Amino acid sequence: MDVCQKIKGLAATYAPEFVAVRRYLHQNPELSFQEHNTCAYLKEQLLALGVTDIESVAKTGLLATINGSQKGKTILLRADIDALPIHEQNNTAYASKAAGVMHACGHDAHSASLLLCAKILLELKDDFSGSVKLLFQPAEELSPGGAISVMKEKAYIALGTIPHVGQHVRPDIPVGKVGFRSGKFMASMDELFLTVKGKGGHAAMPEKIIDPVLIASHIIVAAQQLVSRMADPKTPSVLSFGKVIANGAINVIPNEVSIEGTFRTMDEDWRKTALEKLDKLVTTMAEAMGGSCELKINHGYPHLKNDSTLTEDLRILAKDYLGDENVVELDQWMAAEDFAYYTQKNPACFYMLGVGNVEKNIASGLHTPTFNIDESALEIGGGLMAWLALRKLSV
């Protein structure tokens, strides 16, 4: 039996164990930078599998090592472990027990898949040379993200430049399929906080006030020029404002208005320029209308760029494992991911694992209170990661 068939057999045999692991994690989610119990549980699982080379990274993360029969190359496989501040609305036996906290982005599935991958790799230690690093990374969901902290750790720095592979669930891809994209794949993301100041007063006497609500309205509309008239049309850019607070009343104009939003793009030079232009635009517009505006920027993750050579290699290997018809080409995605930091320093590939199943009514989007996965995807996710790692180590 060849290695591919061995992996498929092991994945099928052991997957039910890791469905249980995924459900435990789903029931017991923890927010970014707070994953203490999650980390302890994952360490227990690794030790139970027989993985003893485990180092703590970024306080609540783990970096484990599985060595083959001989020395050789090294590859890193990453799963994120944190949850989101969302109250789950699924009526399942394994729904979140933590009020207002939910694994709504599939990090429970990422962790369970990587543990299944670890079990498969341990069974096949005699069939490969080299080392597989298993990174269970905290705090992907909250800027500045856990990746930055991991990359400062001595254990990580000692790895040097090695291939990094990350897998992420996507409910809009049917279970059984995976998706790849070479080059620029995901966007940078900066958080924007604007405070528009004026002079409040009675709504019936506009001549005696400087209306920050009106100023804010003009700013929101005018700021879209960044995308419509200042950005290169060939450069993906998204500017969105999702929160506006003008805490007045029907007959009360407030002194100030707060606006929050994000700016996303896939070009770091344009990113810097756009934010400078936005600052100038909102400041001068507010001043021209008699008020003022302060812009604070929380600089988030850079854009994620998949290494073309590694990604094309993994795409071919995925087709060998799943069949040509089950490997799809992805569009660029304007979501952001702190795996992007790894892609700046290493040959890296971040690909998508299909978990949707319309027939089972599993189709809710990421970051929604009804998000769920078809758990048969865990067998595919764990097996595929093991296959990709072993094949890359052998080349």
Residue, then its C-alpha position, 0 to 999 in steps of 0.5 A: m500500500d502506498v503512502c497516500q492510501k495509508i494516510k487515507g485509511l488512517a484518516a478514516t479510522y481515526a477521524p471520529e476521535f477528532v470529531a469528539v475533540r472538535r466538539y469539546l473545543h466548540q463547547n469550551p471556546e476562549l477569546s483571543f489572548q485568553e486561551h489558557n484552558t484550550c492550550a492545556y487541553l491541546k497539550e494533553q491531547l498531544l501528550a496522549l498521542g505520544v508527542t513529547d517535544i512541545e514548547s510553549v509559545a506566545k503564552t497560550g500557544l504550542l509548538a510541537t515537533i514530530n520527527g521522522s526516521q532520519k534527519g531532513k527538511t522541516i515544514l510547519l503546519r499551523a492551526d489557530i485556536d481562539a474564538l469570537p465574541i459571538h453568542e451561538q444560536n445553533n441548537t446542537a448538543y455541542a453548542s458553546k457553553a460560554a455565553g457570548v463566546m463561540h468558535a464561529c470561524g472554525h478554529d476548533a476544526h483547525s485544531a482538531s484537524l491538526l491533531l488528527c494530522a499529528k496522529i497520522l504522522l506518528e503512525l508513519k514516522d518510519d515512512f518519512s525523513g525530516s521534521v514537522k512542526l505543529l503550531f497551535q497559534p493563539a489570538e488570530e482574531l484580535s489585532p495585533g494577533g498571535a503570529i507576531s508574538v510567535m515570531k518573536e519566540k526563540a523556538y520559532i526564530a531557531l527554525g529559520t526560513i521554512p515552508h509554512v502551511g495553513q488550512h482554513v475552513r470555508p462554508d461556501i466551499p462544499v465539503g470534499k473540496v479544497g481551494f488554492r490561490s497563488g500570489k495575493f490572496m487576502a487583504s491587509m486590514d486597518e481599523l479606523f476610529l474617527t471623532v468628528k467634533g462640532k458645537g452641539g445645541h438645539a436642533a431648531m437653531p442650526e445657526k448657533i451650532i456646528d453640526p458634527v452629524l452633518i460633517a460626519s455624513h459628508i465625511i463618510v460619503a467623501a471618504q469613498q473617493l479613496v476607492s472610487r477615484m484615488a485607488d488604481p482600479k487594478t488594486p483591490s480596495v475596500l473602505s467600510f464604516g460599520k459604526v456611527i454614534a451621534n448620541g443626541a436626540i430628535n431635537v438635540i445636536p451632539n457635540e461630537v460623532s464617532i465613526e468606526g470602520t476598516f480599510r483593506t487592500m492588497d498593496e502595501d505601498w497603496r495602503k500607506t498612501a491611502l491612509e495618509k490621504l484619508d487623514k488629510l481628507v477627513t481633517t480638511m473637510a471637517e475644518a471647511m465645515g467649521g468643525s474638526c476631525e481626529l483619525k486614529i488608526n489601529h494598523g492591523y495585518p498585512h496582506l497575505k501572499n501565497d508563495s507561487t511555487l509552494t502553492e502550485d506544488l501543494r495544489i498538484l499534491a492535493k489533486d493527487y490526494l482528492g482528485d482534480e475535480n475536488v481542487v478549486e481555484l479561489d478568488q481573492w478574498m478581502a478578509a484578513e488573516d494574521f497568517a499573513y505575517y508568516t508569508q512575509k518571511n517564509p515560503a507559505c501557503f494558506y488554503m481553504l477547506g470546504v465544510g459546507n453542506v446545503e443538504k444538511n443545512i450547513a451554509s451559514g457564513l463565517h463569523t455568524p451565530t449559526f456557523n457550523i461545519d460538516e464534520s466529515a471535513l475533519e477527515i479530509g483536513g487532517g489527512l490532506m495536511a499529513w499528505l502535503a507535509l510528507r510529500k514536501l519533506s520527500v522532495 
